[in-house]
Amino acid sequence: MTHNGVVVDDTFAEAFPMKATRLLITAHTLQWARHAALAATGFATSVIGCGCEAGIETELSPEHTPDGRPGLAVLLFAMSGKELAKQIERRVGQCVLTCPTTAVFAGLADGEAVALGKNLRFFGDGWQISKAIGGVRYWRVPVMDGEFVAQETTAVVKAVGGGNLLLLARDTDSALAAASAAVAEMQRLPNVILPFPGGVVRSGSKVGSKYASLGASTNDAFCPGLYGLVESRLTAETRCVLEIVIDGLTEADVGTAMRAGLRAGIALGAARGLLRISAGNYGGKLGPYHFHLHQLLAEATP
């Protein structure tokens, strides 16, 4: 299938079940809320080595936050509810509690309740107090700039991780332009994050390695420097491949984001150096969610 000169492979992205939560971080100014959100979602690109995948979902105006202050919504994803609960406590405790003027609230109403401020309150050394408003409990912890307010629990829900697109281009500039365009469109959408730096990953991986200690290794079939040395999935004119990974609260959210990314890449076209769009999968063995590229494009057609 070819659109605007760009070949779209007849393949699918293979995604897997995860657990997720949304946190609302507010502060005296949006700048301080962003400082906390960036710190709390740092080192969270891949569960392979980071324990969770996280990112900023959107900015929040004061009329859309529980305390009427500016803020940001962040999404955190992990492979289990237990691991996610551990990541929430560590990241909020080290990165939000510590940041001037911040507060933190649950961004999801329904789901399995896990601790948010419930354990962090003990930092108050006995001076912490709680208040229930509308059946929801909040903790107020004294700190040096006043108090840190945290909702007692947040909700954890089932989610989907690992949706992806592979952008195959004739050079680095073309690949970066296509990736940036796709990321910009995906980041407009709710309920998804792109956890890698700038939303893009250059070190796409395959399952397994020649080294027994590694569970994942470079996706050699898509490495231009190995063309002619391995069973390559590339052509000689492809000199740069970049991947975009998508995590979403639902299967539909991931599919919508992938569709937006596909359309953005196609809009640039082969004239701008994008040659093909593909996706990473493991023959259906990794996860139950399969996002077929041709089907996503067909669904996008009026």
CORVEN-V944479 format. One record per helix or strand of 3 or more residues. SS is the DSSP state (H for helix, E for strand). FROM is the first residue (numbers start at 0). TO is the last residue. If there is no record, write none. Layout:
# CORVEN-V944479
ss=SS from=FROM to=TO
ss=SS from=FROM to=TO
This chain:
# CORVEN-V944479
ss=E from=5 to=7
ss=E from=11 to=25
ss=H from=29 to=39
ss=E from=52 to=59
ss=H from=61 to=63
ss=E from=70 to=77
ss=H from=80 to=94
ss=E from=102 to=105
ss=E from=111 to=114
ss=H from=116 to=123
ss=E from=128 to=132
ss=E from=135 to=142
ss=E from=145 to=150
ss=E from=152 to=168
ss=H from=171 to=185
ss=H from=196 to=198
ss=E from=204 to=206
ss=E from=215 to=217
ss=H from=219 to=221
ss=H from=223 to=225
ss=E from=239 to=247
ss=H from=250 to=267
ss=H from=269 to=271
ss=E from=273 to=277
ss=E from=288 to=291
ss=H from=292 to=299
